Amino acid sequence: MIDSTIALIRRRGVHATGLTDLLSHSSTARQSIYQHFPGGKAELVEQATKEAGRQMVALLDTFDDNPVDMVDGLVTWWEHELNTSDHTSGCPVLAAALAPSPAAGRVFAAWESRFTGVLVRAGLPQPAAASLATFTLSALEGAIVLSRAASSTRPLDDVRTQLTMLLRAQLPARRPDQAPRPPEPTPMRTPQAWSPPSATPRPTPPSHQHAVDARSGWNGYRG
């Protein structure tokens, strides 16, 4: 049910995804929803939003602890997601935020905190790092929306170019003899590591999943 909720709200949004759609997509009996999610669709969306947030943190943990490399990896991942879904699969947390869902704000805050830590370890002061992390997340989420609307990944590629230049201008130059500091452990639960499609074959989804979902990495790295 969680995977189906993530998959459907990515494409349709929360309001356009009904319980009937979720039941059909997940091949689940109606009574099972209220057995596991007494709050119905609203509770299911909340839990799916939290899970999507944990999955993205797991993806971030597969990248080098370097701001420029992390942005490049995220953009590359999203370009693949959009290209393999005919530009229909967006960010489920953004979809939940528009519902609205209280969990969405907490997930975005966790992503900002994760990237802020990367920037601090790269040498930026905490206030500047927090501000730049918010800007980076805002730019990426906006580019995902524009890419879906334009059926093109050009907005994402433009954001990668501009963020790369901004990050390189803001980050202090590292001395050749200065070894990078080891990453601090994330306070969130770390699911099983997942690698982008070019490096590791995707797990085979359940037979009931939609063909678009079978190509999506979002449901492939749950722990």
Phi, psi and chi 1 to 4 in degrees:
 res  aa     phi    psi   chi1   chi2   chi3   chi4
   1 MET       -  -41.4  -74.2  -60.9  -62.6      -
   2 ILE   -63.0  -47.8  -65.9  -67.9      -      -
   3 ASP   -61.7  -41.1  -73.6  -13.9      -      -
   4 SER   -65.5  -38.9  -70.1      -      -      -
   5 THR   -63.5  -44.9  -57.0      -      -      -
   6 ILE   -60.1  -47.2  -68.3  173.4      -      -
   7 ALA   -61.7  -42.5      -      -      -      -
   8 LEU   -75.9  -41.1  -69.8  179.6      -      -
   9 ILE   -72.0  -21.1   66.0  175.3      -      -
  10 ARG   -62.2  -38.1  -70.3 -173.7   71.0 -172.2
  11 ARG   -91.9  -38.2  -63.9 -160.5  -53.0  -90.9
  12 ARG  -109.3  -19.9  -55.4  179.1 -175.7  179.8
  13 GLY    88.8  170.2      -      -      -      -
  14 VAL   -72.9  -47.7  172.8      -      -      -
  15 HIS   -66.4  -30.8  -66.6  -57.6      -      -
  16 ALA   -87.5    0.7      -      -      -      -
  17 THR  -106.6  111.6  -60.3      -      -      -
  18 GLY   -99.0  170.0      -      -      -      -
  19 LEU   -61.3  -37.1  -77.4  178.5      -      -
  20 THR   -61.2  -40.7  -58.9      -      -      -
  21 ASP   -62.6  -42.9  -58.9  -44.9      -      -
  22 LEU   -66.5  -40.5  -67.8  169.9      -      -
  23 LEU   -64.0  -43.4  -67.0  170.8      -      -
  24 SER   -66.5  -44.4  174.9      -      -      -
  25 HIS   -66.7  -36.9 -170.4  -83.3      -      -
  26 SER   -96.6   -3.8   62.5      -      -      -
  27 SER    53.4   47.5  -61.2      -      -      -
  28 THR  -114.5  143.5  -58.2      -      -      -
  29 ALA   -71.6  146.1      -      -      -      -
  30 ARG   -58.3  -40.1 -179.9  173.9  -69.1  -89.2
  31 GLN   -65.7  -20.8   59.8  -93.9   26.8      -
  32 SER   -67.1  -31.6  -64.1      -      -      -
  33 ILE   -61.8  -49.2  -69.0 -175.6      -      -
  34 TYR   -76.8  -19.2  -64.6  101.1      -      -
  35 GLN   -71.7  -42.8  178.4 -178.5   -5.7      -
  36 HIS   -94.8  -25.1  -62.2  -72.8      -      -
  37 PHE  -132.1   83.0  -55.2   97.3      -      -
  38 PRO   -57.5  -26.2  -23.2   33.4      -      -
  39 GLY   -81.0    3.3      -      -      -      -
  40 GLY    72.2 -147.0      -      -      -      -
  41 LYS   -59.6  -39.6  175.1 -176.4  169.3 -178.2
  42 ALA   -60.7  -44.1      -      -      -      -
  43 GLU   -68.2  -37.5 -177.7  178.8   -7.2      -
  44 LEU   -63.0  -42.4 -176.5   54.8      -      -
  45 VAL   -64.6  -39.6  169.3      -      -      -
  46 GLU   -59.9  -47.3  -73.8  -71.0  -70.7      -
  47 GLN   -67.9  -37.4  -65.3  -57.1  -42.6      -
  48 ALA   -65.8  -37.4      -      -      -      -
  49 THR   -64.5  -43.6  -57.9      -      -      -
  50 LYS   -62.7  -41.9  -66.2  175.5 -176.7  177.4
  51 GLU   -66.2  -40.8  178.1   58.9   27.2      -
  52 ALA   -60.9  -38.3      -      -      -      -
  53 GLY   -63.9  -42.7      -      -      -      -
  54 ARG   -65.4  -37.7  -73.8 -169.9  -70.6  -94.0
  55 GLN   -65.2  -38.7  -69.1  179.0    8.2      -
  56 MET   -69.3  -37.2 -177.2   54.4   69.2      -
  57 VAL   -61.6  -39.0  169.7      -      -      -
  58 ALA   -62.6  -38.6      -      -      -      -
  59 LEU   -65.3  -43.9  176.4   63.3      -      -
  60 LEU   -58.0  -35.5  -66.3  175.9      -      -
  61 ASP   -69.2  -13.8  -72.2  -17.7      -      -
  62 THR   -85.8  -11.1   68.3      -      -      -
  63 PHE   -90.5  159.8  -61.0  138.7      -      -
  64 ASP   -61.9  147.9  -69.1  -23.6      -      -
  65 ASP   -79.1   61.4 -159.0   52.1      -      -
  66 ASN  -138.5  126.3  174.3  -72.4      -      -
  67 PRO   -57.5  -44.8  -23.8   33.7      -      -
  68 VAL   -65.9  -44.6  173.7      -      -      -
  69 ASP   -65.0  -35.5  -69.0  -15.4      -      -
  70 MET   -68.1  -42.6 -172.4  168.1  -74.3      -
  71 VAL   -63.3  -44.1  166.6      -      -      -
  72 ASP   -61.8  -42.2  179.8   68.8      -      -
  73 GLY   -64.9  -40.9      -      -      -      -
  74 LEU   -64.9  -44.7  -84.7  173.2      -      -
  75 VAL   -63.5  -43.2  170.2      -      -      -
  76 THR   -60.3  -42.3  -61.9      -      -      -
  77 TRP   -62.9  -44.8 -170.3   85.2      -      -
  78 TRP   -69.3  -34.8  -88.6  111.3      -      -
  79 GLU   -61.7  -41.1  -74.0  176.6  -23.7      -
  80 HIS   -64.4  -44.7  179.7  -88.4      -      -
  81 GLU   -59.0  -43.1  -70.9  -66.5  -63.3      -
  82 LEU   -71.9  -43.4  -71.8  164.2      -      -
  83 ASN   -65.9  -34.6  -74.5  -29.7      -      -
  84 THR   -86.6   -4.0   56.3      -      -      -
  85 SER  -116.7   15.6   67.2      -      -      -
  86 ASP    57.1   37.2 -163.3   24.6      -      -
  87 HIS    60.8   34.3  -56.7   90.7      -      -
  88 THR  -108.2  -16.9   61.1      -      -      -
  89 SER   -99.0  112.1  -68.5      -      -      -
  90 GLY  -103.4 -159.3      -      -      -      -
  91 CYS   -86.9  120.7  175.4      -      -      -
  92 PRO   -66.7  -27.5   25.0  -34.1      -      -
  93 VAL   -71.5  -38.8 -179.7      -      -      -
  94 LEU   -63.7  -42.0  177.4   60.6      -      -
  95 ALA   -60.0  -41.2      -      -      -      -
  96 ALA   -67.2  -36.5      -      -      -      -
  97 ALA   -62.4  -31.9      -      -      -      -
  98 LEU   -79.7   -8.3  -62.1  175.5      -      -
  99 ALA   -68.3  -48.4      -      -      -      -
 100 PRO   -92.9  167.3   32.7  -33.0      -      -
 101 SER  -129.0  126.4  164.8      -      -      -
 102 PRO   -57.7  -30.5  -23.8   34.1      -      -
 103 ALA   -66.9  -28.1      -      -      -      -
 104 ALA   -61.5  -43.7      -      -      -      -
 105 GLY   -61.9  -38.6      -      -      -      -
 106 ARG   -69.0  -36.0  -65.6 -169.6  -68.3  -89.0
 107 VAL   -67.5  -45.5  169.4      -      -      -
 108 PHE   -59.3  -40.5  -78.6  140.2      -      -
 109 ALA   -62.9  -38.5      -      -      -      -
 110 ALA   -66.4  -39.7      -      -      -      -
 111 TRP   -65.1  -42.7  -68.3   -6.4      -      -
 112 GLU   -60.5  -43.6  -72.5 -178.9   61.8      -
 113 SER   -61.9  -40.6  177.6      -      -      -
 114 ARG   -62.2  -45.7  176.0   69.5  172.6   79.9
 115 PHE   -74.0  -31.9 -165.4   59.5      -      -
 116 THR   -58.9  -43.0  -63.6      -      -      -
 117 GLY   -60.5  -39.2      -      -      -      -
 118 VAL   -63.2  -42.3  174.1      -      -      -
 119 LEU   -68.3  -38.8  -68.1  169.1      -      -
 120 VAL   -64.1  -43.9  167.9      -      -      -
 121 ARG   -65.6  -23.1  -70.0 -170.5  -69.1  -85.2
 122 ALA   -82.9   -6.8      -      -      -      -
 123 GLY   118.5   -0.1      -      -      -      -
 124 LEU   -84.1  144.9  -82.7 -174.1      -      -
 125 PRO   -63.7  153.8  -18.2   29.8      -      -
 126 GLN   -54.6  -49.2  173.0   71.1   27.8      -
 127 PRO   -61.0  -43.3  -22.5   34.3      -      -
 128 ALA   -66.6  -39.0      -      -      -      -
 129 ALA   -64.0  -43.3      -      -      -      -
 130 ALA   -63.1  -42.2      -      -      -      -
 131 SER   -65.4  -43.0  177.8      -      -      -
 132 LEU   -69.1  -33.4 -174.0   52.0      -      -
 133 ALA   -64.9  -42.3      -      -      -      -
 134 THR   -62.1  -44.1  -60.1      -      -      -
 135 PHE   -62.5  -42.4  179.0   82.1      -      -
 136 THR   -64.1  -45.5  -60.7      -      -      -
 137 LEU   -63.2  -41.7  178.2   59.2      -      -
 138 SER   -62.5  -42.3  -59.4      -      -      -
 139 ALA   -64.7  -43.3      -      -      -      -
 140 LEU   -65.6  -46.2  -73.4  170.0      -      -
 141 GLU   -63.9  -40.0  -70.9  -70.2  -20.7      -
 142 GLY   -64.4  -38.9      -      -      -      -
 143 ALA   -66.9  -34.1      -      -      -      -
 144 ILE   -63.5  -43.4  -66.3  165.1      -      -
 145 VAL   -63.5  -46.4  173.2      -      -      -
 146 LEU   -64.0  -37.7  -70.2  176.5      -      -
 147 SER   -65.7  -38.9  -67.9      -      -      -
 148 ARG   -64.9  -44.1  -69.6 -172.1   68.9 -170.9
 149 ALA   -65.0  -36.7      -      -      -      -
 150 ALA   -91.0   -5.8      -      -      -      -
 151 SER    52.0   43.0  -65.0      -      -      -
 152 SER  -153.7  145.1  166.0      -      -      -
 153 THR   -91.9   10.0   56.2      -      -      -
 154 ARG   -56.9  -43.0 -176.6 -172.6   60.9   79.5
 155 PRO   -57.5  -39.4  -28.0   37.9      -      -
 156 LEU   -66.0  -40.9  -88.1  168.2      -      -
 157 ASP   -65.6  -38.3 -166.7   52.0      -      -
 158 ASP   -63.9  -41.2  -72.3  -16.5      -      -
 159 VAL   -64.5  -40.1  162.4      -      -      -
 160 ARG   -59.8  -44.8  170.4  168.5   39.0 -153.0
 161 THR   -62.0  -47.7  -61.3      -      -      -
 162 GLN   -71.3  -40.5  -63.1  -58.0  -40.6      -
 163 LEU   -66.6  -36.5  -76.8  178.3      -      -
 164 THR   -61.6  -45.3  -63.0      -      -      -
 165 MET   -65.0  -41.1  -69.4 -168.5  -65.0      -
 166 LEU   -64.4  -46.4  175.7   61.8      -      -
 167 LEU   -62.9  -43.0  -71.8  167.5      -      -
 168 ARG   -66.1  -30.6  -73.0  176.1  174.1  165.6
 169 ALA   -76.2  -32.5      -      -      -      -
 170 GLN   -85.2  -32.9  -67.9  -72.5  -36.1      -
 171 LEU   -77.4  138.4  -65.7  172.5      -      -
 172 PRO   -68.3  146.6   24.4  -33.2      -      -
 173 ALA   -68.3  135.8      -      -      -      -
 174 ARG   -89.7  132.4 -170.3 -176.1  -60.3  -82.4
 175 ARG   -67.4  147.9  -60.8 -167.9  -51.2  -89.3
 176 PRO   -56.7  -32.6  -24.1   33.7      -      -
 177 ASP   -91.3    5.6   60.7  -19.2      -      -
 178 GLN   -94.5  108.3 -175.8 -179.6    6.6      -
 179 ALA   -76.1  143.5      -      -      -      -
 180 PRO   -65.9  144.3   23.6  -32.8      -      -
 181 ARG   -72.5  141.7  -77.2  179.1  -74.6  179.3
 182 PRO   -64.3  146.4   24.1  -33.5      -      -
 183 PRO   -64.8  144.0   23.7  -32.9      -      -
 184 GLU   -78.0  145.5  -61.7  174.2   -0.8      -
 185 PRO   -64.2  138.0   22.5  -32.5      -      -
 186 THR   -73.7  139.6  175.9      -      -      -
 187 PRO   -72.6  -11.7   26.2  -34.4      -      -
 188 MET   -90.7  157.1  -59.2 -177.3   66.6      -
 189 ARG   -61.8  132.4  177.4  178.8   65.3   86.2
 190 THR   -99.4  108.7  -56.8      -      -      -
 191 PRO   -69.1  177.5  -15.6   28.8      -      -
 192 GLN   -58.9  134.0 -177.5  178.6   -5.8      -
 193 ALA   -59.8  144.8      -      -      -      -
 194 TRP  -131.6  137.6  176.2   88.4      -      -
 195 SER  -107.6  151.0  -60.5      -      -      -
 196 PRO   -57.4  160.1  -24.2   33.9      -      -
 197 PRO   -56.6  -32.9  -22.5   30.5      -      -
 198 SER   -66.7  -21.9   59.2      -      -      -
 199 ALA  -101.0  -36.5      -      -      -      -
 200 THR  -136.8  133.0  -57.0      -      -      -
 201 PRO   -58.4  144.8  -18.6   29.9      -      -
 202 ARG   -73.9  147.5  -64.6  177.4 -178.2  -82.8
 203 PRO   -64.0  147.8  -16.9   28.2      -      -
 204 THR   -76.2  120.2  -58.0      -      -      -
 205 PRO   -74.7  164.3   28.8  -33.4      -      -
 206 PRO   -56.6  151.4  -23.1   33.4      -      -
 207 SER   -63.8  -20.3   58.3      -      -      -
 208 HIS   -82.8   -7.6   61.1 -100.2      -      -
 209 GLN   -72.7  150.7  -76.7 -166.7  -49.0      -
 210 HIS   -65.2  152.1 -169.5  -81.4      -      -
 211 ALA   -59.9  -35.7      -      -      -      -
 212 VAL   -62.8  -39.7  171.5      -      -      -
 213 ASP   -67.8  -30.3  -52.5  -32.9      -      -
 214 ALA   -64.8  -26.1      -      -      -      -
 215 ARG   -90.8   -7.4  -62.3 -167.5  -62.2  -90.3
 216 SER   -86.9  137.9  169.9      -      -      -
 217 GLY   -83.4   -9.4      -      -      -      -
 218 TRP   -61.7  -38.0 -155.1  -71.6      -      -
 219 ASN   -92.7    6.6  -62.6  -32.5      -      -
 220 GLY   -96.3   -4.1      -      -      -      -
 221 TYR  -128.7   37.6   48.2   87.5      -      -
 222 ARG   -73.1  144.4  -69.3 -172.3   62.8 -167.7
 223 GLY  -101.2      -      -      -      -      -
